Protein backbone atom coordinates (compact mmCIF):
# COMPACT_ATOMS: atom_id res chain seq x y z
CA UNK A 1 0.00 0.00 0.00
CA UNK A 2 1.35 3.39 -0.98
CA UNK A 3 1.69 6.11 1.65
CA UNK A 4 -0.19 9.38 1.57
CA UNK A 5 1.13 11.92 -0.92
CA UNK A 6 0.50 15.66 -0.64
CA UNK A 7 -0.55 17.63 -3.73
CA UNK A 8 1.93 19.71 -5.76
CA UNK A 9 0.53 22.89 -4.23
CA UNK A 10 0.93 21.48 -0.72
CA UNK A 11 4.47 20.31 -1.57
CA UNK A 12 5.30 23.85 -2.73
CA UNK A 13 4.11 25.18 0.63
CA UNK A 14 6.25 22.63 2.49
CA UNK A 15 9.24 23.46 0.29
CA UNK A 16 8.88 27.20 0.90
CA UNK A 17 8.46 26.65 4.64
CA UNK A 18 11.51 24.35 4.74
CA UNK A 19 13.66 26.89 2.91
CA UNK A 20 12.72 29.70 5.30
CA UNK A 21 13.08 27.51 8.38
CA UNK A 22 16.52 26.42 7.19
CA UNK A 23 17.76 30.01 7.06
CA UNK A 24 16.19 30.83 10.43
CA UNK A 25 17.89 27.74 11.87
CA UNK A 26 21.28 28.87 10.56
CA UNK A 27 20.70 32.33 12.04
CA UNK A 28 20.08 30.87 15.50
CA UNK A 29 23.11 28.58 15.19
CA UNK A 30 25.35 31.55 14.31
CA UNK A 31 23.93 33.58 17.22
CA UNK A 32 24.53 30.60 19.51
CA UNK A 33 28.15 30.29 18.38
CA UNK A 34 28.70 34.03 18.94
CA UNK A 35 27.24 33.73 22.44
CA UNK A 36 29.54 30.81 23.24
CA UNK A 37 32.55 32.74 21.91
CA UNK A 38 31.50 35.65 24.11
CA UNK A 39 31.31 33.32 27.11
CA UNK A 40 34.84 32.06 26.41
CA UNK A 41 36.13 35.63 26.09
CA UNK A 42 34.46 36.58 29.36
CA UNK A 43 36.03 33.55 31.03
CA UNK A 44 39.37 34.75 29.73
CA UNK A 45 38.68 38.15 31.32
CA UNK A 46 37.81 36.49 34.62
CA UNK A 47 41.00 34.46 34.65
CA UNK A 48 43.17 37.21 33.15
CA UNK A 49 45.49 37.12 36.15
CA UNK A 50 46.17 33.43 35.41
CA UNK A 51 47.41 34.02 31.85
CA UNK A 52 51.11 33.06 31.68
CA UNK A 53 53.56 35.96 31.36
CA UNK A 54 55.31 34.19 28.48
CA UNK A 55 52.10 34.42 26.46
CA UNK A 56 51.60 38.10 27.23
CA UNK A 57 55.21 38.91 26.26
CA UNK A 58 54.58 37.60 22.73
CA UNK A 59 51.65 39.95 22.11
CA UNK A 60 52.11 42.89 19.72
CA UNK A 61 52.89 46.26 21.37
CA UNK A 62 49.53 47.81 20.40
CA UNK A 63 47.65 44.93 22.04
CA UNK A 64 49.70 45.34 25.24
CA UNK A 65 48.88 49.07 25.20
CA UNK A 66 45.15 48.38 24.82
CA UNK A 67 45.26 45.75 27.57
CA UNK A 68 46.79 48.34 29.88
CA UNK A 69 43.95 50.77 29.13
CA UNK A 70 41.17 48.22 29.51
CA UNK A 71 38.95 48.71 32.52
CA UNK A 72 37.55 45.27 33.14
CA UNK A 73 35.02 44.88 35.96
CA UNK A 74 35.99 42.80 38.98
CA UNK A 75 35.96 39.05 38.38
CA UNK A 76 32.97 38.36 40.62
CA UNK A 77 30.79 40.67 38.51
CA UNK A 78 31.45 38.83 35.26
CA UNK A 79 30.09 35.41 36.22
CA UNK A 80 26.49 36.44 35.54
CA UNK A 81 27.45 37.55 32.04
CA UNK A 82 29.35 34.30 31.43
CA UNK A 83 26.37 32.25 32.57
CA UNK A 84 23.97 34.31 30.46
CA UNK A 85 26.14 34.06 27.35
CA UNK A 86 26.80 30.33 27.76
CA UNK A 87 23.18 29.36 28.50
CA UNK A 88 21.92 31.66 25.76
CA UNK A 89 24.40 30.12 23.34
CA UNK A 90 23.33 26.58 24.15
CA UNK A 91 19.64 27.50 23.89
CA UNK A 92 20.17 29.24 20.53
CA UNK A 93 22.14 26.24 19.24
CA UNK A 94 19.31 23.91 20.28
CA UNK A 95 16.68 26.12 18.65
CA UNK A 96 18.74 26.37 15.47
CA UNK A 97 19.41 22.64 15.34
CA UNK A 98 15.79 21.68 15.91
CA UNK A 99 14.59 24.26 13.38
CA UNK A 100 17.02 22.95 10.75
CA UNK A 101 16.00 19.37 11.54
CA UNK A 102 12.32 20.23 11.08
CA UNK A 103 13.21 22.09 7.86
CA UNK A 104 15.00 19.02 6.49
CA UNK A 105 11.96 16.84 7.25
CA UNK A 106 9.56 19.32 5.64
CA UNK A 107 11.84 19.58 2.61
CA UNK A 108 11.75 15.79 2.23
CA UNK A 109 7.96 15.91 2.11
CA UNK A 110 8.22 17.89 -1.12
CA UNK A 111 11.04 15.84 -2.66
CA UNK A 112 10.16 12.22 -1.84
CA UNK A 113 7.20 10.01 -2.63
CA UNK A 114 5.11 7.76 -0.39
CA UNK A 115 6.85 8.95 2.81
CA UNK A 116 5.08 12.26 3.40
CA UNK A 117 3.46 11.37 6.73
CA UNK A 118 6.66 9.97 8.36
CA UNK A 119 8.58 13.07 7.23
CA UNK A 120 5.80 15.30 8.55
CA UNK A 121 5.90 13.52 11.90
CA UNK A 122 9.71 13.86 12.06
CA UNK A 123 9.40 17.60 11.47
CA UNK A 124 6.68 17.93 14.08
CA UNK A 125 8.81 15.95 16.54
CA UNK A 126 11.65 18.46 16.12
CA UNK A 127 9.24 21.34 16.63
CA UNK A 128 7.82 19.59 19.70
CA UNK A 129 11.34 19.38 21.18
CA UNK A 130 11.90 23.08 20.55
CA UNK A 131 8.59 24.13 22.06
CA UNK A 132 9.11 21.81 25.02
CA UNK A 133 12.28 23.79 25.74
CA UNK A 134 10.36 27.08 25.43
CA UNK A 135 7.62 25.75 27.72
CA UNK A 136 10.11 24.56 30.35
CA UNK A 137 11.99 27.87 30.32
CA UNK A 138 8.72 29.79 30.59
CA UNK A 139 7.61 27.73 33.60
CA UNK A 140 11.00 28.25 35.28
CA UNK A 141 10.83 32.01 34.65
CA UNK A 142 7.28 32.24 35.99
CA UNK A 143 8.24 30.32 39.14
CA UNK A 144 11.28 32.56 39.60
CA UNK A 145 9.09 35.65 39.11
CA UNK A 146 6.48 34.50 41.64
CA UNK A 147 9.13 33.59 44.23
CA UNK A 148 10.94 36.91 43.70
CA UNK A 149 7.72 38.90 44.00
CA UNK A 150 6.78 36.96 47.13
CA UNK A 151 10.16 37.66 48.71
CA UNK A 152 9.93 41.34 47.78
CA UNK A 153 6.44 41.67 49.25
CA UNK A 154 7.50 39.83 52.40
CA UNK A 155 10.55 42.09 52.83
CA UNK A 156 8.40 45.18 52.24
CA UNK A 157 5.75 44.11 54.75
CA UNK A 158 8.29 43.10 57.40
CA UNK A 159 10.21 46.40 57.23
URFEN-V538773 format. One record per backbone hydrogen bond with DSSP energy under -1.0 kcal/mol. CO is the residue of the C=O (numbers start at 0). NH is the residue of the N-H. E is the energy in kcal/mol with one decimal. If there is no record, write none. Layout:
co=CO nh=NH e=E
co=CO nh=NH e=E
This chain:
co=6 nh=10 e=-2.8
co=7 nh=11 e=-2.1
co=8 nh=12 e=-1.7
co=9 nh=13 e=-2.4
co=10 nh=14 e=-2.6
co=11 nh=15 e=-2.5
co=12 nh=16 e=-2.6
co=13 nh=17 e=-2.7
co=14 nh=18 e=-2.3
co=15 nh=19 e=-2.2
co=16 nh=20 e=-2.8
co=17 nh=21 e=-2.3
co=18 nh=22 e=-1.7
co=19 nh=23 e=-2.2
co=20 nh=24 e=-2.8
co=21 nh=25 e=-2.2
co=22 nh=26 e=-2.2
co=23 nh=27 e=-2.3
co=24 nh=28 e=-2.2
co=25 nh=29 e=-2.6
co=26 nh=30 e=-2.5
co=27 nh=31 e=-2.5
co=28 nh=32 e=-2.4
co=29 nh=33 e=-2.5
co=30 nh=34 e=-2.3
co=31 nh=35 e=-2.3
co=32 nh=36 e=-2.6
co=33 nh=37 e=-2.5
co=34 nh=38 e=-2.2
co=35 nh=39 e=-2.2
co=36 nh=40 e=-2.5
co=37 nh=41 e=-2.5
co=38 nh=42 e=-2.3
co=39 nh=43 e=-2.1
co=40 nh=44 e=-1.9
co=41 nh=45 e=-2.3
co=42 nh=46 e=-2.4
co=44 nh=47 e=-1.1
co=46 nh=49 e=-1.8
co=47 nh=50 e=-1.1
co=51 nh=55 e=-1.6
co=52 nh=56 e=-2.3
co=55 nh=58 e=-1.2
co=59 nh=63 e=-2.0
co=60 nh=64 e=-2.3
co=61 nh=65 e=-2.1
co=62 nh=66 e=-2.6
co=63 nh=67 e=-1.9
co=64 nh=68 e=-1.3
co=65 nh=69 e=-1.5
co=73 nh=76 e=-1.5
co=74 nh=77 e=-1.6
co=77 nh=81 e=-2.3
co=78 nh=82 e=-2.7
co=79 nh=83 e=-2.5
co=80 nh=84 e=-2.7
co=81 nh=85 e=-2.8
co=82 nh=86 e=-2.8
co=83 nh=87 e=-2.5
co=84 nh=88 e=-2.3
co=85 nh=89 e=-2.4
co=86 nh=90 e=-2.6
co=87 nh=91 e=-2.8
co=88 nh=92 e=-2.4
co=89 nh=93 e=-2.4
co=90 nh=94 e=-2.7
co=91 nh=95 e=-2.8
co=92 nh=96 e=-2.7
co=93 nh=97 e=-2.9
co=94 nh=98 e=-2.5
co=95 nh=99 e=-2.4
co=96 nh=100 e=-2.3
co=97 nh=101 e=-2.5
co=98 nh=102 e=-2.3
co=99 nh=103 e=-2.3
co=100 nh=104 e=-2.0
co=101 nh=105 e=-2.6
co=102 nh=106 e=-2.4
co=103 nh=107 e=-1.9
co=104 nh=108 e=-1.2
co=105 nh=109 e=-1.0
co=106 nh=110 e=-1.1
co=107 nh=111 e=-1.9
co=114 nh=118 e=-2.0
co=115 nh=119 e=-2.6
co=116 nh=120 e=-2.7
co=117 nh=121 e=-2.1
co=118 nh=122 e=-2.3
co=119 nh=123 e=-2.4
co=120 nh=124 e=-2.1
co=121 nh=125 e=-1.9
co=122 nh=126 e=-2.1
co=123 nh=127 e=-2.5
co=124 nh=128 e=-2.1
co=125 nh=129 e=-2.0
co=126 nh=130 e=-2.7
co=127 nh=131 e=-2.0
co=128 nh=132 e=-1.7
co=129 nh=133 e=-2.1
co=130 nh=134 e=-2.6
co=131 nh=135 e=-2.6
co=132 nh=136 e=-2.7
co=133 nh=137 e=-2.5
co=134 nh=138 e=-2.5
co=135 nh=139 e=-2.4
co=136 nh=140 e=-2.5
co=137 nh=141 e=-2.5
co=138 nh=142 e=-2.5
co=139 nh=143 e=-2.6
co=140 nh=144 e=-2.6
co=141 nh=145 e=-2.6
co=142 nh=146 e=-2.7
co=143 nh=147 e=-2.6
co=144 nh=148 e=-2.8
co=145 nh=149 e=-2.5
co=146 nh=150 e=-2.5
co=147 nh=151 e=-2.3
co=148 nh=152 e=-2.8
co=149 nh=153 e=-2.5
co=150 nh=154 e=-2.5
co=151 nh=155 e=-2.3
co=152 nh=156 e=-2.7
co=153 nh=157 e=-2.5
